[in-house]
Each structure stands twice: as C-alpha cells, then as structure tokens.
C-alpha cells in the first residue's frame, strides 16, 4: 500500500462498520421511537431531542455502551471467556420481546456477513459456533477485531449508527425534513460525546439502567396497529 494512503486504511474500515449500508437490517428497527411518536411523546424537534438525549445519557451510556466497549476490548485482547460472559449478560438484559429479537436478528445477520469474509480469524469462527444466539453487540466486537478497529472507535461507530438510525426514524414518522434532521444532529453531537465519555468512565460495578419508558413503548409497539418498523 502507498505510504500516503496507509493512514486511511483504518478509517475506511471504521466507515465500513458505521455505514448504514452494512447489511444487518438496522433500518428495520426504531427501538420504541415509532410508538413514542404514536403516543405523542415525540411530536417535534424539541421533544425528539429530549427523547434521544435521554436514551443516550440515561440508558445507553449507563449500560449498553460500556458493555459494548468491554466486549470490544475483550475481543481485541483475545479474552474469550470474558467475551462469552459479557455476551450472556447482554442477551439477558433485553427487556422486551422486540428488543431481544432485534439483537438476535441483527446479530445473526452480522455473523453471516463476517463468516463469509476472509478477515475473520479461526478463534472468532469458533466462538460464533459456540453461541446459541449471537447478539449484535458480540458481532460488533468481533467485526471490530476482524477489521482492526480500536475499541473506542468501534464504540463511537456504534453510537453514531444508533443516532443516525433514530434520526432516520423521525424523518419517516414525523414531518421532519433532512435539514431539520441535520440541525438535530448538530444539537445532539455533544450529547453523543458525553455518552461515550460516561460509558468509558463507568466502572462495571455501576453498569445498569432502568429505562422504563423505553421498555413500555417497546412493549406497546408490539401491539401497534399500523407501523413501519419491527421495533
């Protein structure tokens, strides 16, 4: 590889992981946001900003994000026993049927993608074979290992993908155009950075969240009469 291009190799893999074109079906899910719109909890840009910021700081930053970071660190360090333990914790944390199915289905899609690529090493293939239902978080960690993406960068890609998906949901369920979505992005980027910092600084003993609003909207969404998204 040309020496002038070498520094971009890692960036290209990071963009690959964060891309909405990654064929794992993330666009199919709203994580309860569609129901929040239906119930009037989210009705415009300010209420959408509050909903997303609360999810980032009160839910993701307290449990899912630090757990994902730990999974990526364990995968990078070839700590297979810890990786399997963390994957089991992540699976057991899905509060609703929809959230469980989302993690399992996207995890399965990512597993199928990775197993067809030469970058996945034998240890990762063996770990996938031992998993009854690989989760998205586990697949993400193994993808980061396969593509030599640093754990912090993998976490940043995951947070960005989550935010981008939430904004895409809003553009489909609210009268929210692309320019308004970009203004929301500018407003929420500092919150995204705060969520990553909190996830990094939170000790495992303090992992945990009680996102009752998310769980309730997710359960209600399972019975929503007309919907665009699977969760």
Backbone as a ProteinNet text record, in pm:
[ID]
protein_1_A
[PRIMARY]
XXXXXXXXXXXXXXXXXXXXXXXXXXXXXXXXXXXXXXXXXXXXXXXXXXXXXXXXXXXXXXXXXXXXXXXXXXXXXXXXXXXXXXXXXXXXXXXXXXXXXXXXXXXXXXXXXXXXXXXXXXXXXXXXXXXXXXXXXXXXXXXXXXXXXXXXXXXXXXXXXXXXXXXXXXXXXXXXXXXXXXXXXXXXXXXXXXXXXXXXXXXXXXXXXXXXXXXXXXXXXXXXXXXXXXX
[TERTIARY]
84.1	0	87.3	45.4	115.6	122.7	241.5	260.3	168.2	136.5	48.6	-96	-131.5	-268.2	-284.9	-175.9	-182.6	-264.6	-250.5	-328.1	-478.5	-522.2	-665.4	-725	-641.9	-694	-785.6	-741.1	-824.4	-952.7	-944.6	-1064	-1165.4	-1116.5	-1208.2	-1282.8	-1211.9	-1277.8	-1378.3	-1344.8	-1436.7	-1563.5	-1546.1	-1662.2	-1745.2	-1678	-1748	-1836.5	-1784.4	-1860.7	-1978.2	-1957.5	-2060.9	-2162.9	-2135	-2219.5	-2359.6	-2463.7	-2599.3	-2615.2	-2516.9	-2520.5	-2473.5	-2423	-2386.6	-2513	-2513.3	-2639.4	-2684.7	-2719.7	-2765.9	-2908.2	-2969.7	-3111.1	-3140.3	-3043.9	-3068.1	-3180.2	-3203.1	-3307.8	-3448	-3460.1	-3591.1	-3642.1	-3559.5	-3592.4	-3595.1	-3686.5	-3694.8	-3663.3	-3648.7	-3623.8	-3727.8	-3852.5	-3962.1	-3996.5	-3913.9	-3937.5	-4065.2	-4095.8	-4219.1	-4341.2	-4340.2	-4452.5	-4454	-4338.1	-4332	-4394.1	-4375.2	-4440	-4590.7	-4632.1	-4774.4	-4843.9	-4776.7	-4835	-4825.2	-4757	-4742.6	-4628.8	-4549.4	-4434.1	-4328.6	-4320.1	-4230.3	-4316.9	-4317.2	-4405.6	-4338.5	-4217.4	-4147.4	-3998.5	-3920.8	-3775.5	-3735.4	-3790.6	-3750.6	-3781.8	-3900.4	-3933.6	-3850.4	-3817.8	-3730.9	-3591.5	-3540.7	-3408.1	-3406.9	-3514.5	-3520.8	-3522.9	-3606.1	-3616.2	-3480	-3414.9	-3287.6	-3179.9	-3174.7	-3073.8	-3094.7	-3221.3	-3248.7	-3205.5	-3233.1	-3190.4	-3037.7	-2970.3	-2823.7	-2765.9	-2812.6	-2748.1	-2802.6	-2931.2	-2992.2	-2998.9	-2978.1	-2987.3	-2857.4	-2826.7	-2710.3	-2580.2	-2558.7	-2430.7	-2411	-2520	-2510.6	-2494.5	-2536	-2523.9	-2479.2	-2559.7	-2529.3	-2395.1	-2365.5	-2239.9	-2117.3	-2113.8	-1997	-1982.5	-2094.7	-2087.5	-2031.5	-2074.9	-2022.2	-1872.7	-1831.1	-1688.4	-1609.2	-1661.5	-1593.6	-1586.7	-1692.4	-1690.9	-1582.3	-1572.1	-1470.6	-1329.9	-1312.3	-1180.8	-1144.7	-1241.3	-1215.1	-1184.4	-1256.1	-1230.4	-1091.8	-1054	-922.7	-810.5	-834.8	-732.4	-740.3	-828.7	-847.3	-885.8	-966.6	-1014.1	-1149.1	-1143.7	-1263	-1362.2	-1314.2	-1405.3	-1482.1	-1410.6	-1477.5	-1574.5	-1535.9	-1621.5	-1754.3	-1747.8	-1870.2	-1955.8	-1890.6	-1965.4	-2037.6	-1968.4	-2028.8	-2142	-2124.1	-2229.1	-2354.5	-2336.9	-2451.7	-2523	-2446.5	-2506.7	-2587.4	-2532.8	-2603.4	-2734	-2731.7	-2853.5	-2961.2	-2920.8	-3018.6	-3075.1	-3015.8	-3058.7	-3171.2	-3211.4	-3316.7	-3451.1	-3515.2	-3635	-3760.1	-3767.5	-3890.1	-3861.7	-3967.9	-3953.3	-3892.3	-3938.6	-3888	-3738.6	-3695.9	-3554.6	-3468.4	-3521.7	-3448.4	-3437.7	-3547.8	-3545.8	-3454.5	-3455.6	-3368.4	-3222	-3180.9	-3041.8	-3005.8	-3097.7	-3069.3	-3066.1	-3161.9	-3169.6	-3055.4	-3022.5	-2911	-2778.1	-2770	-2650	-2630.2	-2739.7	-2732.1	-2686.9	-2742.3	-2704.8	-2557.8	-2509.4	-2368.8	-2279.1	-2322.9	-2247.1	-2235.7	-2346.5	-2344.3	-2251.7	-2251.8	-2163.5	-2017.2	-1983.9	-1844.3	-1790.3	-1872.4	-1823.9	-1795.3	-1846.4	-1816.8	-1698.5	-1630.5	-1518	-1386.7	-1279.9	-1151.1	-1088.5	-1132.6	-1068.8	-1098.8	-1207.6	-1245.8	-1153.2	-1088.8	-992.5	-1061.5	-984.3	-1040.5	-1098.5	-1035	-1085.4	-1225.2	-1245.6	-1377.4	-1481	-1441.5	-1535	-1575.2	-1479	-1509.4	-1602.4	-1582	-1668.8	-1810.8	-1824.6	-1957.3	-2025.7	-1951.9	-2009.5	-2060.3	-2000.3	-2040.9	-2160.5	-2196.9	-2304.9	-2440	-2535.3	-2668.8	-2740.2	-2729.6	-2793	-2698.5	-2606	-2513.6	-2589.5	-2550.1	-2614.5	-2544	-2610.2	-2548	-2421.8	-2425.3	-2309.8	-2188.4	-2209.3	-2099.1	-2047	-2137.8	-2095.9	-2018.9	-2062	-1993.3	-1850	-1833.2	-1699.8	-1609.5	-1663.9	-1583.7	-1554.1	-1646.4	-1620.7	-1508.3	-1509.7	-1403.3	-1267.7	-1265.5	-1140.9	-1095.4	-1190.9	-1156.1	-1103.6	-1158.3	-1120	-1019.3	-963.5	-859	-903.8	-1021.6	-1076.4	-1061	-1002.5	-980.5	-1114.3	-1119.7	-1246	-1317.7	-1244.9	-1311	-1371.8	-1302.2	-1355.3	-1477.1	-1474.9	-1590.1	-1711.1	-1687.5	-1796.5	-1851.3	-1762.3	-1806.3	-1890.6	-1849.2	-1925	-2064	-2070.8	-2199.5	-2291.8	-2238.5	-2319.6	-2367.8	-2278	-2316.7	-2425	-2409.6	-2509.9	-2644.8	-2643.7	-2769	-2835.4	-2758.6	-2815.1	-2867.3	-2789.6	-2830.5	-2960.6	-2974.4	-3096.1	-3215.7	-3197.5	-3307.5	-3354.9	-3261.6	-3298.9	-3371.5	-3329.4	-3398.9	-3541.6	-3561	-3696.1	-3782.7	-3727.5	-3803.2	-3843.7	-3755.3	-3788.6	-3900.4	-3920	-4026.8	-4157	-4151.2	-4270.6	-4319.6	-4236.1	-4273.9	-4262.2	-4326.5	-4296.2	-4161.7	-4055.7	-3920.3	-3835.1	-3788.2	-3708.9	-3561.9	-3485.9	-3343.3	-3267.3	-3304.6	-3235.8	-3261	-3386.7	-3418.5	-3342.1	-3327.5	-3252.3	-3105.2	-3051.1	-2912.2	-2895.5	-2995.9	-2989.4	-2994	-3078	-3082.4	-2949.2	-2885.5	-2754	-2655.4	-2650.1	-2559.1	-2589.1	-2716.7	-2756.8	-2717.8	-2722.4	-2704	-2561.3	-2474.5	-2336.9	-2264.9	-2279.2	-2215.1	-2268.4	-2397.3	-2455.1	-2397.5	-2376.1	-2314.4	-2174.7	-2098	-1963.2	-1968.9	-2066.8	-2082.6	-2117	-2202.6	-2239.8	-2118.1	-2032.1	-1911.9	-1818.8	-1804.7	-1717.2	-1771.7	-1903.1	-1962.3	-1947.5	-1967.9	-1953.8	-1811.6	-1715.7	-1574.6	-1536	-1593.4	-1553.2	-1631.2	-1740.2	-1825.4	-1766	-1743.8	-1689.2	-1795.6	-1756.1	-1854.9	-1950.5	-1905.1	-1993.8	-2112.8	-2098.7	-2203.7	-2280.2	-2256.1	-2334	-2480	-2569.4	-2710.7	-2796.6	-2914.7	-3010.6	-3150.3	-3243.8	-3384	-3468.4	-3457.9	-3525.4	-3669.9	-3752.8	-3891.1	-3969.2	-3945	-4016.8	-3989.1	-3862.3	-3826.4	-3892.4	-3887	-3946.7	-4096.7	-4164.2	-4308.7	-4346.4	-4272.7	-4304.4	-4271.5	-4165.9	-4131.6	-4239.8	-4290.5	-4397.6	-4525.1	-4556.9	-4676.4	-4661.9	-4540	-4517.4	-4545.3	-4528.8	-4557	-4704.2	-4791.1	-4934.4	-4983.2	-4890.9	-4931.9	-5000.9	-5114.8	-5198.4	-5127	-5076.4	-5007.6	-4868.8	-4767.4	-4630.7	-4539.7	-4430.5	-4329.5	-4213	-4189.8	-4067.7	-4099	-3998.3	-4015.9	-4003.2	-3947	-3943.3	-3941.3
-119.2	0	123.8	224.1	351.4	409.3	455.5	507	624.6	702.9	817.6	776.5	655	606.5	521.4	471.8	380	434.2	563.2	611.7	604.8	596.6	593.8	453.6	351.3	215	189.7	232	214.8	295	415.3	499.3	434.9	372.7	307.5	192.7	115.4	5.1	58.4	170	230.2	278.3	343.6	387.3	268	160.1	38.1	-13.5	-15.8	-66.6	25.6	156.2	253.1	276	228.9	259.8	200	277.7	220.7	114.8	104.6	2.1	-134	-140.3	-269.5	-355.6	-468.7	-541.5	-624.5	-554.4	-625.6	-585.1	-495.5	-464.4	-360.6	-276.8	-176.8	-80.3	-56.4	36.4	-14.3	-141.2	-200.4	-170.3	-113.7	-100.4	45.1	76.4	212.6	218.3	101.9	94.1	172.3	153	214.8	355.3	418.4	557.8	573	476.5	486.4	491.8	413	415.4	545.5	598.5	726.9	837.4	830.5	925.8	903	777	743.4	794.3	784.3	825.6	975.8	1048.5	1192.2	1232.2	1134.2	1168.5	1242.1	1210.5	1279.6	1333.6	1466	1527.2	1634.6	1675.8	1780.5	1771.8	1864.2	1857.8	1868.1	1962.4	1969.2	1841.4	1785.2	1662.7	1545.1	1544.8	1439.8	1450.2	1572	1592.1	1543.1	1570.1	1524.9	1372.7	1310.4	1164.3	1100.2	1146	1086.7	1112.5	1235.4	1266.8	1182.6	1164	1080.5	936	883.7	748.1	736	835.8	831.9	835.8	929.7	954.4	866.8	834.2	758.9	609.4	570	428.1	376.8	421.1	366	390.5	511.7	544.7	470.9	424.7	361	209.3	151.1	4.8	-45.6	-20.5	-81.7	-37.8	90.5	140.2	90.1	97.6	41.9	-108.5	-179.9	-323.6	-350.3	-272.6	-289.5	-261.5	-155.5	-123.2	-238.6	-295.4	-408.4	-529	-552.9	-661.8	-638.8	-515.8	-484.5	-498.8	-457.6	-470.7	-617.2	-698.8	-841.2	-910.5	-873.6	-933.5	-896	-770.3	-725.4	-795.6	-827.7	-890.7	-1043.7	-1101.3	-1246.9	-1306.7	-1233.9	-1283	-1352.4	-1475.8	-1543.3	-1575.7	-1615.8	-1648.9	-1525.1	-1414.3	-1289.2	-1244.1	-1261.7	-1221.8	-1297.4	-1427.4	-1506.6	-1468	-1436.6	-1393.6	-1261.9	-1166.3	-1037.4	-1052.4	-1142	-1165.2	-1220.6	-1308.5	-1364.4	-1255.8	-1166	-1055.2	-965.9	-941	-855.1	-920.1	-1049.6	-1118.4	-1112.9	-1130.6	-1134.8	-997.9	-892.1	-756.3	-704.8	-779.8	-732.1	-741.8	-625.4	-624.4	-673.6	-658.6	-691.4	-790.4	-850.6	-944.6	-875.5	-754.1	-682.8	-652.2	-604.2	-570.9	-696.7	-806.9	-933.4	-980.4	-972.4	-1014.8	-925.6	-796.4	-704.7	-743.5	-764.7	-800.5	-933.3	-1031.4	-1163.7	-1163	-1096.9	-1098.1	-1019.8	-904.8	-827.7	-896.9	-963.3	-1039.3	-1155.2	-1222.8	-1333.7	-1283.1	-1169	-1112.9	-1075	-1016.5	-978	-1101.5	-1205.9	-1331.3	-1388.3	-1391.7	-1444.3	-1362.4	-1231.7	-1145	-1175	-1177.6	-1194.1	-1331.8	-1435.5	-1569.4	-1588.7	-1501	-1508.4	-1423.2	-1361.5	-1273.4	-1336.2	-1312.5	-1372.8	-1311.6	-1191.3	-1125.2	-1192.7	-1268.7	-1330.9	-1447.8	-1444.9	-1549.9	-1673	-1780.3	-1908.1	-1899.7	-1821.3	-1809.5	-1747.9	-1647.2	-1583.5	-1679.1	-1754	-1850.9	-1956.8	-2000	-2099.6	-2041.7	-1915.4	-1852.7	-1838.8	-1796.7	-1789	-1925.8	-2032.4	-2166.5	-2208.2	-2152.5	-2186.9	-2105.7	-2000.6	-1913.2	-1962.6	-1983.2	-2026.9	-1919.3	-1794.7	-1682	-1561.5	-1547.2	-1433.7	-1301	-1210.3	-1080	-981.4	-870.1	-764.7	-713.4	-697.6	-644.6	-735.9	-866.9	-961.1	-954.9	-954.8	-946.1	-818.9	-709.3	-580.8	-589.7	-649.8	-663.3	-749.3	-857.7	-945	-878.6	-797	-721.8	-621.6	-556.1	-460.5	-531	-649.9	-726.6	-764.3	-813.9	-860.4	-747	-626.9	-513.3	-421.1	-468	-395.5	-253.9	-244.5	-116.8	-110.4	-4.3	11.1	12.8	-40.4	-46.6	87.1	195	325	369	341.1	377.8	293	166.4	80.1	128.7	173.7	229.6	356.1	443.2	565.8	533.8	433.7	394.5	343.4	266.2	212.9	324.5	419.6	532	616.4	642.1	720.9	648.3	518.2	442.7	446.5	437.5	444.7	579.9	687.8	821.9	841	800	817.4	741.9	623.2	546.2	614.6	669.5	738.8	859.4	930.9	1045.3	998.7	886	831.5	792.5	737.5	703.7	828.8	936.2	1060.5	1116.7	1105.9	1158.5	1078.6	953.9	871.2	880.9	922.1	921	1059.7	1159.3	1297.4	1381.2	1496.5	1592.6	1660.2	1582.3	1629.2	1608	1716.4	1706.3	1684.2	1672	1643.3	1759.1	1882.8	1996	2000.2	1974	1970.1	1856.8	1744.2	1631.8	1668.7	1745.2	1788.3	1887.6	1973.3	2064.9	1985.5	1881	1794.5	1723.9	1682.5	1618.7	1713.1	1837.4	1934.8	1954.3	1954.7	1974.3	1855.5	1736	1614.4	1561	1610	1559.1	1576.7	1691.4	1699.5	1594.8	1563.9	1460	1324.3	1301.3	1175.7	1161.4	1270.5	1267.4	1243.7	1305.5	1285.1	1139.8	1080.2	939.7	849.3	877	794.9	811.4	935	957.6	886.8	897.5	830.5	679	625.7	481.5	436	518.3	484.6	491.4	586	611.2	529.2	464.7	392.8	255.9	232.7	104.3	-4.6	-128.5	-235.7	-251.7	-220.1	-231.7	-137	-33.7	67.5	59.4	-44.8	-62	-89.6	-32.9	-61.3	59.5	33.5	140.3	86	177.5	139.6	223.3	190.8	270	223.5	258.5	211.1	264.6	390.5	448.7	374.5	340.2	264.2	126.6	58.2	-75.6	-70.3	29.3	39.8	70.9	161.9	193.7	74.8	2.2	-115.4	-222	-244.3	-343.5	-298.7	-169.5	-118.5	-128	-110.5	-116.1	-255.9	-357.8	-493.7	-509.2	-420.7	-429.1	-309	-226	-108.8	-153.2	-93.1	-141.3	-125.5	-7.9	19.1	72.6	10.5	51.6	26.7	101.1	89.4	3	-5.4	-67.1	-193.5	-277.2	-404.2	-387.2	-276.2	-246	-97
0	0	0	-77.3	-80	59.9	100.6	237.1	265.2	161.9	182	207.6	166.6	184.9	309.3	364.2	478.7	595.7	634.2	749	728.8	600.8	575.1	586.5	588.8	588.6	707.6	826.4	945.2	937.9	881.6	868.2	774.9	669.3	576.7	644.5	726.2	796.5	898.5	962.8	1059.4	989.1	874.1	796.8	750.9	717.8	676.7	788.2	910.9	1023.7	1056.2	1046.6	1083.7	973	852.8	737.9	751.2	717.2	715	605.9	515.5	411	462.2	585.4	643	647	579.5	558.3	678.6	785.7	904.9	943.8	865.1	886.7	991.2	1027.1	1129.4	1095.7	967.4	924.6	957.3	994	1020.8	1161.3	1245	1386.8	1430.7	1523.1	1577	1725.5	1790.2	1934.6	2014	1978.2	2052.3	2009.5	1927.6	1890.4	1808.3	1722.8	1644.1	1735.8	1842.4	1936.3	2015.1	2047.8	2119.1	2034.7	1903.2	1813.3	1812.5	1804.3	1803.5	1930	2043.9	2171.3	2196.3	2109.8	2127	2218.8	2264.3	2348.3	2267.7	2139.7	2047.2	1934.1	1918.7	1819.9	1736	1774.8	1701.5	1734	1680.1	1700.8	1847.6	1927.3	2069	2146.7	2126.3	2200.5	2150.7	2020.2	1967.8	2028.1	2041.1	2100.8	2245	2319.3	2459.3	2466.8	2381.1	2382.8	2352.4	2248.3	2207	2311.7	2365.4	2467.9	2592.6	2631.9	2749.3	2723.8	2603.8	2573.1	2578.3	2526	2525.1	2665.6	2747.1	2875.7	2988.3	2984.7	3094.6	3067.4	2942.4	2907.8	2846.8	2726.5	2655.4	2730.9	2777.2	2841.8	2973.5	3034.1	3165.4	3158.3	3046.7	3040.4	2903.8	2800	2670.9	2615.1	2624.8	2568.1	2644.9	2779.2	2847.8	2828	2817.8	2793.2	2653.6	2555.1	2419.9	2416.5	2485.6	2489.7	2551.5	2659.1	2723	2629.8	2553.6	2455.6	2350.4	2301.5	2201.3	2258.7	2383.3	2446.8	2466.9	2509.1	2530.1	2397.3	2291.2	2160	2109.8	2126.7	2080.6	2155	2283.5	2367.2	2366.6	2284.9	2277.3	2412.2	2489.7	2619.1	2596.2	2549.8	2501.4	2612.2	2728	2837.2	2882.5	2897.9	2937.3	2827.7	2704	2593.1	2597.9	2623.2	2629	2749.4	2861.4	2980.1	2953.3	2891.6	2861.2	2759.6	2663.2	2564.1	2630.6	2729.1	2800.9	2881.1	2941.5	3016.2	2922.5	2804.7	2710.2	2665.5	2636.6	2593.4	2701	2825.6	2934.7	2968.6	2915.3	2950.6	2861.6	2758.6	2667.8	2736.6	2763.4	2847.5	2776.9	2646.5	2575	2462.5	2411.6	2300.6	2179	2149.6	2032.8	2044.6	2160.2	2177.7	2170.3	2222.5	2213.9	2069.3	1995.4	1856.4	1772.2	1799.3	1725.5	1742.9	1867.2	1894.2	1829.6	1839.8	1785.4	1632.3	1571.2	1425	1360.5	1417.9	1363.2	1392.6	1507.7	1539.4	1443.9	1409.9	1314.1	1176.7	1134.2	1003.8	1001	1110.8	1115.4	1118.6	1187.7	1188.5	1046.8	973.8	837.7	748.2	766.9	689.6	720	849.3	889	850.5	864.5	834.4	686	603.5	461.6	418.9	516.2	486.2	531.7	459.6	496.7	621.4	661.9	776.7	909.9	916.4	1043.1	1072.2	1189.3	1221.2	1280.5	1296.9	1341	1481.4	1569.7	1706.4	1708.4	1624.6	1618.2	1559.3	1458.7	1400	1502.9	1582.7	1685.3	1791.1	1826.8	1926.6	1873.4	1748.8	1688.3	1694.4	1668	1666.7	1804.9	1909.3	2045.8	2094.1	2021.8	2066.1	2017.4	2107	2064.4	1982.2	2027.6	1957.9	1965.8	1872.1	1875.8	1873.2	1960.1	1966.6	1874.9	1848.8	1769.8	1838.3	1970.1	2042.3	2026.4	2037.3	2019.1	1875.6	1780	1640.7	1612.3	1673.3	1655.6	1707	1822.9	1881.3	1793.8	1738.9	1653.9	1518.7	1470	1346.9	1368.9	1484.6	1515.7	1523	1580	1584.7	1444	1363.3	1228.9	1142.2	1162.2	1078	1146.5	1258.3	1332.4	1367.1	1423.9	1469.5	1620.5	1671.1	1814.7	1888.9	2012.4	2086.5	2098.5	2129.2	2141.7	2008.9	1900.3	1769.5	1734	1771.8	1748.2	1827.6	1950	2030.9	1966.3	1918.4	1852.4	1729.5	1652.2	1533.3	1571.4	1679.1	1724.7	1771.3	1849.3	1895.1	1777.7	1682.1	1565.9	1485.6	1464.4	1390.9	1460.3	1593.4	1669.7	1649.6	1660.6	1643.6	1502	1403.4	1264.8	1237.1	1293.7	1274.3	1339	1459.3	1525.3	1444.3	1384.8	1301.9	1175.6	1120.3	1003.3	1039.2	1158.2	1203.7	1211	1265	1278.5	1143.5	1044.9	912.8	846.2	889.7	833.4	911.9	1037.7	1122.4	1160.7	1145.6	1175.1	1048.5	1046.2	938.8	966.5	953.1	981.9	858.4	799.3	677.6	705.6	598.5	611.6	676.3	645.3	706.9	856.8	897	1039.6	1108.5	1038.7	1095.6	1113.4	1020.2	1033.3	1148.4	1169.5	1284.6	1415.2	1418.2	1536.5	1557.4	1449.4	1460.2	1526.1	1482	1541.2	1688.9	1723.7	1862.6	1950	1892.2	1972.6	1973.5	1885.1	1882.8	2016.4	2085.7	2218.3	2315.9	2307.1	2393.3	2358.3	2230.2	2186.3	2246.6	2244.2	2302	2453.1	2519.3	2663.9	2693.6	2610.9	2631.4	2618.5	2521.5	2506.3	2626.2	2673.3	2789.2	2912.5	2937.1	3052.4	3042.4	2923.4	2903.3	2931.7	2894.9	2915.3	3061.5	3133.5	3272.1	3374.4	3332.1	3427.5	3460.8	3589.1	3634.9	3620.5	3589.7	3574.3	3691.6	3812.4	3927.7	3919.2	3839.2	3828.7	3696.7	3618.6	3496.1	3532.4	3457.9	3477.8	3448	3396.1	3371.1	3396.5	3413	3434.4	3339.6	3210.9	3107.4	3094	3194.6	3195.6	3076	3040.3	2927	2798.1	2776.7	2657.1	2657.9	2771.8	2780.2	2755.2	2810.2	2792.6	2648.3	2585.3	2446	2355.1	2389.4	2309.7	2321.3	2442.1	2460.1	2389.6	2397.7	2331.3	2180.3	2131.4	1987.4	1931.7	2013.6	1968.7	1927.4	1981.4	1952.2	1871.6	1824.2	1746.6	1618.1	1587.9	1476.1	1342.4	1316.2	1188.5	1218.3	1159.4	1189.9	1071.7	1071.3	966.5	1010.5	1141.6	1192.6	1273.7	1286.3	1358.5	1507.9	1552.3	1696.1	1713.9
[MASK]
+++++++++++++++++++++++++++++++++++++++++++++++++++++++++++++++++++++++++++++++++++++++++++++++++++++++++++++++++++++++++++++++++++++++++++++++++++++++++++++++++++++++++++++++++++++++++++++++++++++++++++++++++++++++++++++++++++++++

